[in-house]
Amino acid sequence: MSNPFLILSDSSSTPYSTSSSKPVSITDDSPLSSNIYKDVLEYVLLCTIDEQPLSSVIYLADLAIGLPQNWDKNLIEQALFERLRMTDPSTQLLTSTNNKKSPMRNDENIITENRCLNYLSGCYQRLLRQRVSL
């Protein structure tokens, strides 16, 4: 089994394989990478820099100040660091403004997990699920 965190590696020439399909090469300037990084932030880390999210997530106010035009791995690194430093993530919880059921529903306890290892384990499990759904 290959490493699912490979997509976040420093090598821009590293291929990312979605299950048994052909590897997809991702560079930081491609639109595909921007979408993947945004999905990692929202569906894996359960965070956002958008004030009106589609599902309940943790709002990262410090990163939202300078909204990036291009999403990249540096934003993901900063988001993870900021999220792990939060002592009470429930104070930054944003609930969905969308009246329809969100495609990614999460329990509030999972979203606001404040124990680092449990949160990181949950991120890993969500990443594996997202990878399978590609």
C-alpha positions in Angstrom: 0.0 0.0 0.0 1.4 3.4 -1.0 1.6 6.3 1.4 -1.6 8.4 1.1 0.2 11.5 2.3 2.5 11.3 -0.8 0.4 14.1 -2.4 1.7 16.5 0.2 5.4 15.6 -0.5 7.9 18.2 -1.5 8.6 16.6 -4.9 6.4 18.2 -7.5 7.3 15.3 -9.9 6.0 12.6 -7.6 3.1 10.9 -9.2 -0.1 10.5 -7.1 -2.1 7.4 -7.8 -5.8 7.2 -7.3 -6.4 3.5 -6.6 -5.3 1.4 -9.5 -5.6 4.1 -12.1 -2.7 5.7 -13.9 -0.6 8.0 -11.7 -1.5 11.7 -12.0 1.4 14.2 -11.8 0.6 17.2 -9.6 2.4 20.4 -9.7 1.7 23.4 -7.4 0.6 25.6 -10.2 -1.9 23.2 -11.7 -5.7 23.8 -11.1 -5.9 20.1 -10.1 -3.5 20.7 -7.2 -5.4 23.7 -6.0 -8.7 21.7 -5.8 -6.9 18.7 -4.2 -5.4 21.0 -1.5 -8.7 22.7 -0.9 -10.4 19.2 -0.5 -7.6 18.1 1.9 -8.2 21.2 4.0 -12.0 20.8 4.2 -12.6 17.0 4.1 -9.5 15.7 5.7 -8.4 18.3 8.2 -12.1 19.5 8.7 -11.0 23.1 8.5 -11.8 26.1 6.3 -10.8 29.6 5.5 -14.2 30.3 4.1 -16.7 32.1 6.4 -19.7 30.3 4.8 -18.7 26.6 4.6 -20.7 23.8 2.9 -20.4 21.6 6.0 -19.5 22.1 9.7 -15.8 22.7 10.0 -13.2 24.7 12.1 -12.6 28.2 10.9 -9.0 29.2 10.6 -9.1 32.9 11.1 -5.4 33.6 10.9 -5.1 31.9 7.5 -8.3 33.6 6.2 -6.8 37.1 6.5 -4.7 36.7 3.4 -7.0 34.5 1.3 -4.8 32.6 -1.1 -5.6 32.6 -4.8 -3.7 29.4 -5.3 -4.0 26.6 -2.8 -0.7 24.8 -2.1 1.0 22.5 0.3 2.3 25.4 2.4 -1.3 26.4 3.2 -2.1 22.8 4.3 1.0 22.8 6.5 0.0 26.1 8.1 -3.6 25.0 8.5 -2.5 21.7 10.2 -0.1 23.6 12.5 -2.7 26.2 13.4 -5.4 23.5 14.0 -3.1 21.4 16.3 -2.3 24.5 18.3 -5.9 25.2 19.2 -6.7 24.4 22.8 -10.5 24.7 22.3 -11.4 24.2 18.6 -15.2 24.4 19.4 -14.8 28.2 19.7 -14.0 28.3 16.0 -16.7 25.9 14.9 -18.7 27.0 11.9 -21.9 25.3 11.0 -23.1 24.8 7.5 -25.1 27.7 5.9 -26.4 25.3 3.2 -29.9 24.0 3.9 -29.3 20.9 1.9 -27.6 17.9 3.5 -23.8 18.4 3.1 -21.9 15.6 1.3 -19.6 15.3 4.2 -21.4 15.2 7.5 -19.3 14.9 10.6 -20.1 14.6 14.3 -19.3 17.8 16.2 -17.1 15.8 18.6 -14.9 14.6 15.7 -14.6 18.1 14.2 -13.7 19.7 17.6 -11.3 16.9 18.7 -8.6 18.6 20.8 -6.3 15.6 21.5 -3.6 15.8 18.8 -3.0 12.1 18.2 -6.7 11.3 18.0 -7.2 14.3 15.6 -4.3 13.2 13.4 -5.5 9.6 13.4 -8.9 10.8 12.3 -7.3 12.9 9.5 -5.4 9.8 8.3 -8.6 7.8 8.3 -10.5 10.5 6.4 -7.6 10.8 3.9 -7.8 7.1 3.2 -11.6 7.3 2.7 -11.2 10.3 0.3 -8.5 8.5 -1.6 -10.8 5.4 -2.1 -13.6 7.6 -3.3 -11.5 9.2 -6.1 
